[in-house]
Amino acid sequence: MNRRKRNRQVRLEQGAVLTSVSGFTLLETLVGLTLLGVMLILIYSALNISLRSWDTGEKRVAEASHQRVVQSFLRRELSQLFPVRWRGIAESKIAFEGTKDELRFVTTLTLGAAAREGGMQWGHLYVAERESPGGERGRTLFIKRSAFDLQAKDWDGLDAAKPIPLIEGVKSFEIGYFGAENETAEPQWTSEWTNPLRMPQLIKITLQVDNGRDVPPLIVSLRLGEEAGCYDNAFQRQCGPRRA
């Protein structure tokens, strides 16, 4: 009898031990799975942040590269301005108009159709509203270019030119002009150029995009003075439109 009781007690103790061991193992499994889940979440978050940072960096590099290309293009475009004078008008006037928001000019670039029209082109640099493919509206820097008409009297020839977008997301845009009113005056910076008989010495373009980063200012030195667009009149000593 005592042996039977003893065997039953031993079996009960062994079952309790097995139950305890099984419960402790299940608890460890749950804790391990929980820790594994937390680790997977942390790893996913870190990878997601890394991918976003990579995409942001690539986007900024692409934007900076595009801005440098646009600046190089504008530098070449503006450095070859030609002070051609309008024909068929009473007064002598250079085909150059500049305000702080836009610039109209004639360049000597010999590209495409311009090479067949005396090697000169119209140019119009300005900022205007534009709707993006996603439906959002923003300001974009545009340029218009077309073959220049040597017989033109005004800027009407630019109306039919197709605008070419240069930089999107423009927050602020300003053009400055450095020059003097006459031979004796001191040159200075102004926000517009209204002198019909003289060209500025320098043109500065200041641009800021929507992401808050300032684009380095572009300062271009004009290579030709207003005398380049004249022909000598030995009788009246006046400057008139250069002949074709």
C-alpha positions as CSV (number, residue, x, y, z in Angstrom):
1,M,0.0,0.0,0.0
2,N,2.7,2.4,0.9
3,R,4.6,1.5,-2.3
4,R,1.4,2.3,-4.4
5,K,1.0,5.6,-2.7
6,R,4.7,6.4,-3.2
7,N,4.5,5.5,-6.9
8,R,1.4,7.7,-7.3
9,Q,3.1,10.6,-5.6
10,V,6.2,10.2,-7.8
11,R,4.0,10.2,-10.9
12,L,2.2,13.4,-9.7
13,E,5.5,15.1,-9.0
14,Q,6.9,14.1,-12.4
15,G,3.7,15.5,-14.1
16,A,4.0,18.7,-12.2
17,V,7.6,19.1,-13.3
18,L,6.8,18.3,-16.9
19,T,3.9,20.8,-16.8
20,S,6.1,23.4,-15.3
21,V,8.9,22.8,-17.9
22,S,6.3,22.9,-20.8
23,G,4.8,26.2,-19.5
24,F,8.2,27.8,-19.2
25,T,9.2,26.8,-22.7
26,L,6.0,28.2,-24.2
27,L,6.6,31.5,-22.3
28,E,10.2,31.7,-23.7
29,T,8.8,31.0,-27.2
30,L,6.3,33.9,-26.9
31,V,9.0,36.2,-25.5
32,G,11.3,35.3,-28.3
33,L,8.7,35.8,-31.0
34,T,7.9,39.2,-29.5
35,L,11.5,40.2,-29.5
36,L,11.9,39.0,-33.0
37,G,8.9,41.0,-34.2
38,V,10.3,44.1,-32.5
39,M,13.7,43.6,-34.2
40,L,12.0,43.1,-37.6
41,I,10.1,46.3,-37.1
42,L,13.2,48.2,-36.2
43,I,15.1,46.7,-39.1
44,Y,12.3,47.6,-41.5
45,S,12.1,51.2,-40.1
46,A,15.9,51.6,-40.5
47,L,15.8,50.3,-44.1
48,N,12.8,52.6,-44.9
49,I,14.6,55.6,-43.5
50,S,17.7,54.7,-45.4
51,L,15.8,54.3,-48.7
52,R,14.1,57.6,-48.2
53,S,17.4,59.4,-47.4
54,W,18.9,57.8,-50.5
55,D,16.0,58.9,-52.7
56,T,16.1,62.4,-51.2
57,G,19.9,62.6,-51.8
58,E,19.5,61.5,-55.4
59,K,16.8,64.0,-56.0
60,R,18.8,66.8,-54.6
61,V,21.9,65.8,-56.6
62,A,19.7,65.6,-59.7
63,E,18.2,69.1,-59.0
64,A,21.6,70.6,-58.3
65,S,23.0,69.1,-61.5
66,H,20.1,70.3,-63.5
67,Q,20.5,73.8,-62.1
68,R,24.1,73.9,-63.0
69,V,23.2,72.9,-66.6
70,V,20.6,75.7,-66.7
71,Q,23.1,78.2,-65.4
72,S,25.7,77.1,-67.9
73,F,23.1,77.5,-70.7
74,L,22.1,81.0,-69.5
75,R,25.7,82.1,-69.1
76,R,26.4,81.1,-72.7
77,E,23.1,82.6,-73.9
78,L,23.6,86.0,-72.2
79,S,27.3,86.3,-72.8
80,Q,26.6,86.4,-76.5
81,L,24.0,89.2,-76.5
82,F,24.2,91.4,-79.5
83,P,23.1,95.1,-79.4
84,V,21.2,95.1,-82.6
85,R,19.0,98.2,-83.3
86,W,15.4,98.2,-84.5
87,R,14.9,99.2,-88.1
88,G,12.2,101.3,-89.6
89,I,11.7,103.5,-86.5
90,A,12.6,107.2,-86.1
91,E,14.9,106.9,-83.1
92,S,17.9,104.7,-82.6
93,K,17.0,102.0,-80.0
94,I,18.7,98.8,-79.0
95,A,16.6,95.6,-78.9
96,F,17.2,95.0,-75.2
97,E,14.7,95.4,-72.4
98,G,15.1,94.3,-68.9
99,T,13.1,94.4,-65.7
100,K,13.5,92.6,-62.4
101,D,11.0,89.9,-63.6
102,E,11.9,89.4,-67.2
103,L,14.5,90.0,-69.9
104,R,14.1,90.4,-73.7
105,F,17.2,90.3,-75.8
106,V,18.9,89.3,-79.1
107,T,21.7,86.7,-79.1
108,T,24.2,85.8,-81.7
109,L,24.0,82.0,-81.2
110,T,24.0,80.3,-84.6
111,L,21.8,77.3,-83.8
112,G,19.3,75.7,-86.2
113,A,17.2,78.1,-88.2
114,A,19.1,81.1,-86.7
115,A,22.1,80.3,-88.8
116,R,20.0,81.0,-91.9
117,E,18.8,84.3,-90.6
118,G,22.0,86.1,-90.0
119,G,23.0,84.1,-87.0
120,M,20.7,85.9,-84.5
121,Q,17.8,84.8,-82.3
122,W,15.1,86.4,-80.2
123,G,15.3,85.6,-76.5
124,H,12.8,86.1,-73.7
125,L,13.6,85.0,-70.1
126,Y,10.7,85.1,-67.6
127,V,8.8,83.3,-64.8
128,A,5.1,82.2,-65.1
129,E,2.6,79.9,-63.5
130,R,2.5,76.4,-64.7
131,E,0.4,73.3,-63.8
132,S,2.4,70.2,-63.1
133,P,1.4,66.7,-64.4
134,G,0.1,66.0,-60.8
135,G,-2.3,68.9,-61.0
136,E,-0.4,71.2,-58.7
137,R,0.3,74.8,-59.9
138,G,3.7,76.4,-59.4
139,R,6.1,79.0,-60.9
140,T,8.5,77.9,-63.6
141,L,11.4,79.7,-65.2
142,F,10.9,79.8,-69.0
143,I,12.8,80.9,-72.0
144,K,11.5,81.7,-75.5
145,R,13.9,81.5,-78.5
146,S,13.3,81.8,-82.3
147,A,15.0,83.2,-85.4
148,F,15.3,86.9,-85.3
149,D,13.8,89.1,-88.0
150,L,16.3,91.6,-89.1
151,Q,13.5,93.9,-90.3
152,A,11.6,93.8,-87.0
153,K,10.5,97.0,-85.3
154,D,9.4,95.5,-81.9
155,W,9.1,92.3,-79.9
156,D,6.0,90.9,-81.8
157,G,8.1,88.2,-83.3
158,L,8.5,86.5,-79.9
159,D,4.8,86.0,-79.4
160,A,4.7,82.8,-81.6
161,A,7.8,81.3,-80.0
162,K,7.3,78.2,-77.9
163,P,8.2,78.6,-74.2
164,I,10.8,76.1,-72.9
165,P,10.7,75.3,-69.2
166,L,14.1,75.6,-67.5
167,I,13.5,75.3,-63.7
168,E,10.3,74.3,-61.9
169,G,9.2,75.2,-58.4
170,V,10.6,78.8,-58.5
171,K,10.0,80.6,-55.2
172,S,11.7,83.9,-56.1
173,F,13.3,85.3,-59.2
174,E,15.1,88.6,-59.8
175,I,17.3,90.1,-62.5
176,G,19.7,92.9,-61.8
177,Y,21.7,95.1,-64.2
178,F,25.1,96.8,-63.6
179,G,26.0,99.8,-65.8
180,A,26.1,103.5,-66.2
181,E,23.6,106.0,-67.8
182,N,26.4,107.7,-69.8
183,E,30.1,107.8,-70.2
184,T,30.7,110.1,-67.1
185,A,28.2,108.5,-64.7
186,E,29.3,105.9,-62.1
187,P,28.1,102.3,-62.9
188,Q,25.7,100.8,-60.4
189,W,23.2,98.0,-59.9
190,T,19.6,98.6,-60.9
191,S,16.5,96.4,-61.0
192,E,15.6,97.4,-64.5
193,W,17.4,98.7,-67.6
194,T,15.6,101.5,-69.5
195,N,18.4,103.2,-71.4
196,P,17.6,102.6,-75.1
197,L,21.1,103.5,-76.3
198,R,23.4,101.6,-73.9
199,M,23.9,98.0,-72.8
200,P,24.6,97.0,-69.2
201,Q,28.0,95.7,-68.3
202,L,26.8,92.9,-66.1
203,I,23.6,90.9,-65.6
204,K,22.8,89.1,-62.4
205,I,20.1,86.4,-62.0
206,T,19.1,85.5,-58.4
207,L,16.9,82.4,-58.0
208,Q,15.4,80.5,-55.1
209,V,13.4,77.3,-55.4
210,D,10.5,76.0,-53.3
211,N,12.6,73.6,-51.2
212,G,14.2,76.6,-49.5
213,R,17.6,76.1,-51.0
214,D,19.2,79.2,-52.7
215,V,20.7,78.7,-56.2
216,P,24.0,80.4,-56.5
217,P,23.6,83.8,-58.2
218,L,24.5,83.9,-61.8
219,I,26.6,87.0,-62.9
220,V,27.3,87.3,-66.6
221,S,29.6,89.8,-68.2
222,L,28.4,91.1,-71.6
223,R,31.1,90.8,-74.3
224,L,29.8,93.4,-76.7
225,G,29.0,97.1,-76.1
226,E,26.4,99.1,-77.9
227,E,28.9,100.3,-80.5
228,A,28.9,96.7,-81.9
229,G,25.4,97.2,-83.3
230,C,26.2,100.5,-85.1
231,Y,27.6,101.4,-88.5
232,D,29.5,104.7,-89.0
233,N,27.7,107.5,-90.7
234,A,30.5,109.8,-92.0
235,F,28.0,112.6,-92.7
236,Q,26.0,112.9,-89.5
237,R,28.3,111.1,-87.1
238,Q,25.4,109.1,-85.7
239,C,24.8,105.5,-84.7
240,G,22.3,103.7,-86.8
241,P,21.2,100.1,-87.4
242,R,23.9,97.8,-88.6
243,R,23.4,96.7,-92.2
244,A,22.9,93.0,-93.1
